[in-house]
């Protein structure tokens, strides 16, 4: 048996395993960095989702008060009409020229109603935009979580490869020692 060639073969396996072990360790370190970055992204998305959901809830509360605002506007219109009737009754009993309060404030009331409707329309648009953004953020978070699971699988695979290469290195080391001793026995025999 050619102990020297067996020794060289074991040495080649040993150095190849050392190289692969370094490669696996580098891959694991790289994946650990990617994992941390992905965890940071998930955390940032979680905070963004929470913030957007809070804003959405607040926007919903404001938009849900639209009926209350319209009721108050209607109350103001009714009270203005009542005030106009009372004012007209007072003026009719005197020599002062009557002025219709409803007509006098009609433009302001109309502008107020338009402004109120515009604000509520803008709020509904913002609410829809927030809803779409929340869906987008949740989808991004789900994708990031899937990426994180893939990174974790890759880490487990690299660790498995590292264990296998460590086993190969250890076996090659034992083989090298065995064949080194056999070569010494031949020399001293």
Backbone torsions as a table, in degrees:
resi	resn	phi	psi	omega
1	UNK	NA	138.7	-179.4
2	UNK	-91.3	94.0	-176.6
3	UNK	-65.8	-32.6	-177.9
4	UNK	-66.1	-42.9	179.3
5	UNK	-68.2	-36.2	176.3
6	UNK	-65.8	-39.9	177.9
7	UNK	-62.7	-45.9	179.8
8	UNK	-63.2	-38.6	177.8
9	UNK	-64.1	-44.5	178.5
10	UNK	-64.0	-40.1	179.1
11	UNK	-63.6	-41.5	177.5
12	UNK	-62.3	-42.5	176.9
13	UNK	-61.9	-40.6	-179.4
14	UNK	-61.8	-50.8	-178.5
15	UNK	-68.9	-34.5	175.9
16	UNK	-64.3	-42.5	178.4
17	UNK	-63.9	-41.3	177.7
18	UNK	-58.9	-43.4	179.1
19	UNK	-63.7	-44.1	-179.9
20	UNK	-67.4	-36.1	177.3
21	UNK	-62.2	-44.8	177.6
22	UNK	-61.4	-42.5	179.1
23	UNK	-61.9	-43.8	179.0
24	UNK	-64.4	-43.4	179.4
25	UNK	-62.8	-41.3	177.2
26	UNK	-63.2	-41.6	179.8
27	UNK	-64.1	-43.0	179.2
28	UNK	-62.6	-44.2	178.7
29	UNK	-61.6	-42.3	178.4
30	UNK	-62.6	-45.1	179.7
31	UNK	-66.1	-36.0	177.1
32	UNK	-62.6	-39.8	176.5
33	UNK	-63.3	-43.5	177.5
34	UNK	-63.6	-39.3	179.6
35	UNK	-61.6	-46.5	-179.8
36	UNK	-63.2	-41.9	178.5
37	UNK	-62.7	-39.4	-179.6
38	UNK	-69.1	-38.8	176.5
39	UNK	-62.3	-42.4	177.6
40	UNK	-61.2	-42.4	178.7
41	UNK	-62.2	-44.7	179.6
42	UNK	-61.8	-42.9	178.9
43	UNK	-63.0	-42.3	178.3
44	UNK	-63.5	-41.5	178.9
45	UNK	-66.1	-37.8	178.3
46	UNK	-61.8	-44.2	178.1
47	UNK	-64.3	-43.9	-179.9
48	UNK	-62.5	-41.2	178.5
49	UNK	-62.5	-45.7	179.6
50	UNK	-60.0	-45.4	179.5
51	UNK	-62.7	-43.7	180.0
52	UNK	-68.1	-37.8	178.2
53	UNK	-66.5	-37.7	176.8
54	UNK	-63.2	-46.1	178.5
55	UNK	-62.4	-40.0	179.1
56	UNK	-62.6	-45.1	179.1
57	UNK	-61.0	-42.5	178.8
58	UNK	-65.6	-40.7	179.1
59	UNK	-64.9	-39.4	178.8
60	UNK	-62.9	-42.8	179.0
61	UNK	-61.0	-41.3	179.8
62	UNK	-67.1	-45.6	-178.6
63	UNK	-65.7	-35.9	178.7
64	UNK	-67.2	-18.2	177.3
65	UNK	-84.0	5.6	-179.7
66	UNK	-58.3	-43.7	179.7
67	UNK	-61.8	-40.8	178.6
68	UNK	-63.3	-42.8	179.2
69	UNK	-65.0	-40.7	178.4
70	UNK	-65.9	-36.9	177.0
71	UNK	-64.5	-42.8	178.8
72	UNK	-65.4	-38.9	177.0
73	UNK	-62.7	-43.0	178.7
74	UNK	-63.6	-39.5	176.8
75	UNK	-61.3	-42.4	179.2
76	UNK	-62.7	-42.3	179.3
77	UNK	-62.4	-44.0	179.2
78	UNK	-63.8	-44.1	-179.2
79	UNK	-65.9	-35.8	176.6
80	UNK	-65.0	-40.4	179.1
81	UNK	-65.1	-42.0	177.5
82	UNK	-63.8	-43.2	178.6
83	UNK	-61.8	-39.7	179.0
84	UNK	-62.5	-43.6	179.7
85	UNK	-62.7	-44.2	178.8
86	UNK	-64.1	-41.7	179.7
87	UNK	-64.0	-43.2	179.8
88	UNK	-62.3	-39.7	179.6
89	UNK	-64.9	-38.7	178.6
90	UNK	-67.5	-41.7	-177.2
91	UNK	-68.7	-37.5	180.0
92	UNK	-61.0	-27.3	-179.4
93	UNK	-86.6	1.2	178.4
94	UNK	-128.0	-179.7	-178.6
95	UNK	-93.1	9.6	-178.3
96	UNK	-81.8	146.5	179.3
97	UNK	-71.3	132.9	-178.5
98	UNK	-75.2	142.4	176.6
99	UNK	-128.5	132.9	-179.4
100	UNK	-82.4	113.6	-178.3
101	UNK	-66.6	-36.0	-179.7
102	UNK	-62.1	-45.1	178.9
103	UNK	-67.6	-36.3	-178.8
104	UNK	-64.7	-39.1	-176.8
105	UNK	-102.8	6.9	-177.3
106	UNK	-60.0	-43.4	-178.4
107	UNK	-64.9	-44.0	178.9
108	UNK	-63.7	-40.9	179.5
109	UNK	-65.5	-40.5	179.1
110	UNK	-64.9	-42.2	178.2
111	UNK	-65.8	-38.4	178.1
112	UNK	-63.4	-44.9	179.5
113	UNK	-63.4	-42.4	178.5
114	UNK	-63.2	-42.7	178.8
115	UNK	-63.3	-43.1	178.5
116	UNK	-62.0	-46.5	178.8
117	UNK	-63.1	-39.9	179.3
118	UNK	-64.8	-43.5	179.2
119	UNK	-62.1	-46.4	-179.2
120	UNK	-65.9	-36.1	176.2
121	UNK	-64.0	-43.8	177.5
122	UNK	-62.8	-39.7	178.4
123	UNK	-65.5	-39.9	177.1
124	UNK	-64.9	-38.5	176.7
125	UNK	-64.9	-44.3	178.3
126	UNK	-62.9	-38.8	178.6
127	UNK	-62.5	-44.1	178.2
128	UNK	-64.1	-40.1	178.1
129	UNK	-63.5	-43.1	177.6
130	UNK	-62.7	-41.4	179.2
131	UNK	-60.9	-45.3	178.7
132	UNK	-64.0	-39.7	179.7
133	UNK	-66.0	-39.7	178.4
134	UNK	-61.6	-44.3	178.3
135	UNK	-61.5	-44.3	179.1
136	UNK	-61.1	-45.0	179.9
137	UNK	-64.8	-40.8	178.3
138	UNK	-64.7	-39.6	176.5
139	UNK	-64.6	-40.8	177.8
140	UNK	-63.8	-40.5	179.2
141	UNK	-64.9	-43.1	179.3
142	UNK	-61.9	-42.5	178.3
143	UNK	-63.6	-41.0	178.8
144	UNK	-65.3	-38.9	177.5
145	UNK	-65.2	-38.2	176.2
146	UNK	-64.9	-42.2	177.1
147	UNK	-60.9	-41.6	179.7
148	UNK	-62.2	-42.0	178.3
149	UNK	-63.7	-39.2	177.8
150	UNK	-64.3	-40.9	177.6
151	UNK	-63.5	-42.4	178.5
152	UNK	-62.3	-39.6	176.3
153	UNK	-62.9	-42.4	179.7
154	UNK	-64.5	-37.5	177.8
155	UNK	-64.4	-45.3	179.2
156	UNK	-61.6	-40.3	178.6
157	UNK	-64.4	-44.5	179.5
158	UNK	-64.8	-37.5	177.8
159	UNK	-67.7	-36.4	176.2
160	UNK	-64.4	-44.1	177.3
161	UNK	-62.6	-40.0	178.5
162	UNK	-60.5	-44.2	178.6
163	UNK	-62.4	-42.7	-179.8
164	UNK	-64.5	-43.4	179.9
165	UNK	-68.9	-32.7	176.1
166	UNK	-65.9	-39.3	176.2
167	UNK	-63.1	-44.6	179.1
168	UNK	-62.2	-43.2	179.0
169	UNK	-60.6	-45.9	-179.7
170	UNK	-61.9	-45.6	178.8
171	UNK	-62.8	-41.4	179.1
172	UNK	-64.2	-37.4	178.1
173	UNK	-62.6	-45.0	177.8
174	UNK	-62.9	-42.5	179.2
175	UNK	-63.3	-41.7	179.2
176	UNK	-60.5	-45.2	-179.7
177	UNK	-63.6	-42.0	179.1
178	UNK	-60.3	-50.6	-177.0
179	UNK	-71.7	-28.8	174.2
180	UNK	-63.1	-44.6	179.0
181	UNK	-65.1	-40.4	178.6
182	UNK	-62.9	-39.3	178.7
183	UNK	-66.5	-36.8	178.1
184	UNK	-67.2	-37.9	178.4
185	UNK	-62.3	-39.7	179.9
186	UNK	-66.2	-41.7	-178.6
187	UNK	-65.5	-41.5	-176.1
188	UNK	-87.7	-5.5	-178.9
189	UNK	-82.1	NA	NA
